[in-house]
């Protein structure tokens, strides 16, 4: 069983059971915080000795916890890279299990938090320095994306980031889908350099010119090699005015949804690179109806959507905020609206080749699945279809390559996201088991029709989906080699949770 925990806001609230917050989707099915950090509900061995060792060095930066089933034994809140390096070396030398938390976006148990170990909370790493001459922003992992957008908005520039205000930089370790995917590729392919604390406490800058093997491994390899203390990201010029907003749809628009989503995958995303939307719909168990809250972005200065996206506003909609804007940070907050603290949640994903008929079938099947749980308090189901195009993959190759295994893609693929939420943790076991069975059955159907792609996107994966194995044998072998080179004792395989390199 899994539950989702939101990131604690204040150090003195980090460990109090009365302040544990479980994140859910209640009114708007927006993707970002639905995928907040999942932790195991099973108690783990409490590494109190490791907390004591760390407390002896940094007594003012440690908070002990009293909820062993849900919280770590302690939170460590460093301020500078050298403090992270000291802590990581201590953990490695003493076989201390530990986790690293930026925004707490990923849902794999142990990726950002878990019961009974030590969590390094990167909350205070708030660097966001824009170099408008070299078109780079240096970003600390304690930032949420709205903070980065605010920094780049001041220069009429934009980085290839997630679209939601409160999502953190952990997204940059998996792949990351963004407003700029269509013209510039995935976020991981637009990272110029990583500042990394290795298992032995050494700090290195990994880039195309220094430790290029580690730099490439981090573009999709996640938390398997070190603790990232800084990302140097490309930024791109944008018009002072761009077009953006959120369109709300009700049940009346659902018959058109999959045709529109398919056209976006194979037409707009391919042929009109300045476009970006996130096709999604949610099923609200309380109303028994589907609804959609779809973000739009068009990277040109014009008053109306281009012809490639115009059909989205020709179907019935409930609310439409598309307008000219000089800033992307407000758009990210608009996408974030509607999240409240709540319940148990599970996510899973598969990847298919974009196919109109199967898009319809997937939506129909998931709708039928969701309708079984209208009697469950707080039940919500969310489904998204997000494209990766051959051009996006080519941009990654141009930028030095990554480990995702997508090279040679000859037609658009679709990342299919599925999430379910319930109000009561007691209800979640049966729902989660049924959800997993549903997705695996869907995977089998797609495979039988030649539509399944092997890739599993880290950012939207379930805890037991074999993400790194999906990158292919050559990439797995490369990641093993890099791990052995930079972490010969396998500390980040043994001591840190999350998606691990297959052994």
N, C-alpha and C positions, 0 to 999 in steps of 0.2 A: 504494500500500500504506500502511496506517496501523497504528500501534501505540499502546497506551495507556500513559501514564506517570503514576504516582502523585505527589502533591505531595511534594517533599523536606521532611524533618523539620528538618534543621539546616543553617544557612548554609554551614558548611564542607564539607558533603556535596552541595551543590546541583549542582555541575558535574562531579563525578568520574564517568567512565564506569563505574567499578566499582560505583557506587551508583545507577545508573539503575534504577528499579523499574518493571516493566511490570505493570499491574494486570489481574487476571483474576478470574473467578468459578469457584471450585473446588467448594465443598460446598453453599453456599446461593445460589440465584439471586436475590439481592436487587438491586433496581434501581439503587440510588444510585451505588455505585462502579463498576458495570459501565459507567456513562457517564462515567468519568473522562476527563481531557483527552487527545485524540488529537493526535499530531504527525506531520508529514510525514517519511517516512524518506529523502527526497531532500535532499542537502545544499543549503543556500541560501548566498548570499553573506554572509560574516561581516562585520557592521558594527562591526569592532574600533575604528575611529575614533570612533564614537558612544560606545562604552564608555569610551574614553580621555577624551573630553570630559566624560562624567558622573563619571568617577573623579577628575578634577581638582577637582570641586566636592565630591563625597562619597566620598573614598577609603575610608572605613571602612564604607561601606554597599554596596559593590560586590564581587561575586565573579566573576572571569573563569572561563570554561569551556574545556574541552579536548576536547569531543566534538561537533564541528561538525554531524554528521549528525543528532544526536538532541537536543542541548542548545542553548540560546541562546548567543550569544557571551558574555553576562554576565547575571547576576541583580542587580537593584537592589532592596534591601530597605529602604524608607523607614519612618520612624516617625510622621511627621505629615503632614497635608494639604499644608502649604507645600512640603515636599520633593517630593511628587508633582507639584505645580504647576510647580516649577522644572524637574523632569525632563521633563515633557510639553512645556513651552515649548521646551526645548533640542531635543527630538526633532523637534518641528514645524519649528523654525527650520532644522534641519540635515537634514531628510528622512530621519530615522532610523526604520527599521521597529522596532516595539515591540509587546509583548503584555502583557496584564494578567492576573495569576493570583491568584485568591482561593482557592477549594478545588480548582480544576482539574476541575470537574464536566463541563464541556461537551466534546463530542467532535469538534467541527469544527476542522480544522487551523488553527492560528493564533488560536483563540479564547482559549487560555490559555498557549500555549507553541509554539515552533517552532524549527527549526534555524537558527542563524546570525544571530539578531537579539538585541534586548534584551528581557528579561522583567522587568516590575515585579511583584515578589512582595509581596502585601499582608498577609503573615503577621503583621506586628506591629500591625495595626489591630484591636485586640481590645475596643473599646468595646462595652458591653452594659448601658446604663443604663435602668432601668425607672422610668417615671413612673406610679405606680399611681393618681394622681388623674386625669390626663388620658388614661390608658390608652394609653401610647405607650412603646415601647422603641427606643432609639437603638443601632444595631448597626453595628459596624465590619466591613468585608468580610474581615477576617482570621479571623473566627469560623467554626467549624463549627456545625451546627445543634444538636448536643447541648449546646454551651456556651450558646446562646440559650435552649434549653429549661430548662437549670439555673437561669438567671437569672429566668425567668418562673415556674418552679415555686415559687420562694420566696414568691410572692404569690398562688398559686392562679390564675394567669392563663396565657394561651397565645396565641402569635402564629400567623399562617397561614403555616407553614413546611413545608419538605420533611420527610419522615418518618424519614430515616436519619441516624445520628449524625455521620458523617464527611463528609457533603455540605456544600459551602460556599455562600456567598451569591450566587454567579453564577447560581444557579437562579432568583433573583428578577428577572433581566433578561429571562427568556423567557416564563413564565406561572406555572408551579409548581403542582403538585398536592399536597394537604395533608390532614391530619386534619380540618381545618375547611372544606374545599371546599364541602360540601353546604349548610351554613348561611351561610357568609360569602363564598363565591366564591373566585377564584384569588388567589394570593399577590400578584401585581402590582397587583391592585385594592385591596389593603390596605396599600399603602405611602403614608404620609402625606407624606413628603418625601424627596428625594434630595440629598445634598451632592455636587456634580459639579465636577471639574476639567475645564475646556474646553480646546480645542486651543491657545489663546493663553496658557494658564496662569492664566486667570481662574477663581476659585472662586465658584460660585453655589449657592443653595439653590432647588431646583425643587420647587414644591408647587402646590396649587390656587390659592394666592394670589400666588405669585411665580414667574414663568416657567412658567405653566401649560401652555404648548405643549410645552416640553421635558419637563415632568413626565409629560404624557400619552405623549409619544413614547418615554420610557424604560419605559413599561409594555408591554413586548413588543418594543421596538426594539433591545434588546441593547446591544452595545458600539459603537454607531455615532455617539455624540455626546460622549462624555467618559469620564473615569475616575470611578467612584463611590467616594467615600471614607466615606460614611455613609448608612445607610438608617434612616429613622424609620418604624417599623411600628406599626400598631394592635395592641393586645393586648385579649383578651376574658376576662371572668370565666369560670371553670369551677368545678364542684364540687370540694371538697377530695378526694373520691374519684371516680375515673372508672374505666371498664372498658376494659382493653386487653390485648393479648398477641399471640402468634404461633401459628398453627395449621399444623402440618406434615402434608402429605398425600403418600401414595404413589400408585403406579399404579392402585390399586383405586378411588381417588376420581376419576380422570380422566374416566370416562364422565359424571359429574355436573357437571363443572367449568363447561362453557359454559352449561348451563341456570341454574346458580347465578349466574354472572357476568351473564347477561342479566337475570335478575330483580333483581340489585343495580342495574343501570343504569336500569331503567324503573320499579322499585318502591321499594326502600329508599332509594336516593340521591335520589329525587324526593319521597317521602312521609314519610320518617323522617329528618329533616335532621341529627340528632345522630349518625348512623351514618357510619362510614368503613371501607372495606377496600380492599386492592389485589389484585384477582384476577390471578394470574400462575402460570405453570408453566414448568419448565425440563426440558430433555432432557439427561441425563448420558450422554455418549458412552461412558464407562468401564463403566457398568452396562447401557446400552441401555434405560433406563427413564426415564419422566417422574416429576417430583416437584414439589411446590408448597410454598412457605413464605409464607403469607399473613398480613400484618399486619391486626389488628382494632383499632378504637377506637370507643367509644361514650361520648358526652359527658354521661352522666348517672350519678348515684350509685345503682347497683342491682347486685345480685349476679349477674344472668344477662343474656345477650344478649336483645335485644328479639325479638318474633316475626318481624320482618322479616329478621333475620340468623340465626335459630335453625336454618334448614335447613343452614347451613354446618357445623354441628357434629353433624348427624344423619347425614351421610355418613361413610364410614370415614376416620379420621384416625390419624396415627402419634403425634403429640405435640401437646399443647394447653396453652398457658401463659396463657390468658385469665383475668384476675383483677382484683380491685379494686386500684387503685394511687393513691398520692397524687402521683406524679411522672411526667412524660412523658419526661424525659431517659433513664431506664433503658429505656423502651420503644424509644427511638431506637437505643440500643446493642444491644438485642435484635435489632432489624431488621438491624443492621450485622454481626452475628456471621457468621463463615464466610468473610469476604474475606481472601484472601492475595495476595501479589504473584505475578504470573504473566505472562500472555501477550498475544498479538495479539487485538484485539477490534474489532468493527464494530457499529454500531447504525443502525437506520433506523426510520421511522415513517410511518404513513398514518392518516387519520381517516375513519371511516365513520359512517353512521347506525346506531344499535344495532339489530341484527337477529338473532334467535335462530338461524335456520338458517345464516346466514352466519358467525356466531360459531363454530358447529360446523365448518363447512367450512374456515375459516381455521385452526383448531387442527389439523384432520386434515391439511391441506396442509403446514403447517409441521412437523408431526411426521414426515410422509413425507420432507420435505426433510432434516430433521436426521438421520434414520436412515441417510442416505448416508455419514455421516462418522464412524461408530463406530470406524473404523480409524485416525482421526487422534488423535494423543496430546493429551489435555487438551481434547478438543472438548466444548463446552457451548453449548446454544441456549436462549435465554430469550424468553418471550412474555408480554406483559401486555395487559390490556384495561381501560382507565381512563375513567370517564364524565365528560363535561361536560354539565350539565343546563341547561335554559332559565333556571331560577332562579339558577344560578351566574352566568350571563351578565347577568341583570338586576341582580344585586348589583354587577357591574362598572360598569354604566351609572349606578347610584345613586352610586357612588364617583367619578364624573367621567369614566368611559370609558377605554378603552385602544385599542391599534391592531391588535388581533388579528382584527377583522372578523367577530366572531361575533354581533353584534347581530341580533335577529329570529329567533334559533334557536327552533324550535317543538317540538322533540322531542330526546331525549338523543342525543348523539353519543359515539363511543368512540374514544379515542386508542389505536391499536394499536402496541405497541412490539415490535420484533424485534431480538435481538442474538445474535451468534455469536462464539465464542472458540476459539482453538486454542493449543496449547502452543508450537509452533514458528512463528516468523515466516515461515519458508520455506513452511509449509503455507497461510499466510493468503491469498496472492494469489488462488488458485483458489477458496477458500471465499468470500472477500469478493465476488468477481465473480459467483459463483453466487447469493449472498445478495441482491445488488443486483438481479439479473435476476428472482429469485423475488418480491421485493417489488414491482417494477414490473409484473410479470404480475398479481399480486394486485390492484394498483391498477386495472389495466385491467378485470379481472373485476368489481370493485366498481363501477366507472364504468358498465359495460355493464348493470348491474342497478339503476342509479339509487341506489346506496348510498354512493357516494363523496362525502365533503365536502371542499371545497378546502383547508381549514385544515391546515397542517403545524406541529406544536408544536416550537418552537425547542429545548426541552430534550432531546428525544429524536431529533433529526434527524440524518441523515447529512450528510457534508461537502458533497455536491453536490445536496442537496435544496433547492429554491427556497423557503425559508421565508418571507421577507418578501413575495415576490410572491404568496404564498398568502393574504395579508391583504386583498387586493383593491386595485383601482386607486386608489380614494379614499384609502386609508390609505398606499399607496406614495407618492402625490403629497404627502400631508401630511408624511410622514417626509422626503421630499426638501426640502420647504420648511423644516422645522425644522433639518435638516442645514446648509442654505445659510445660515440665520440665525445659528447658533451655531458653525459650523465652515466659514466661507466658502472656505477653501483646500482643503477636503475631506481634511484630515489623517487623520481616523478612517476614511475610505474608502480612502485610498491606503496608509497606513502600518500599520494595525492589521488583523489577520486576523479570521477568523470569518465569520458570515453578514452580507453587505453589502446595502445598499439597492440595488435594481435601478436601473441608469442608463438 
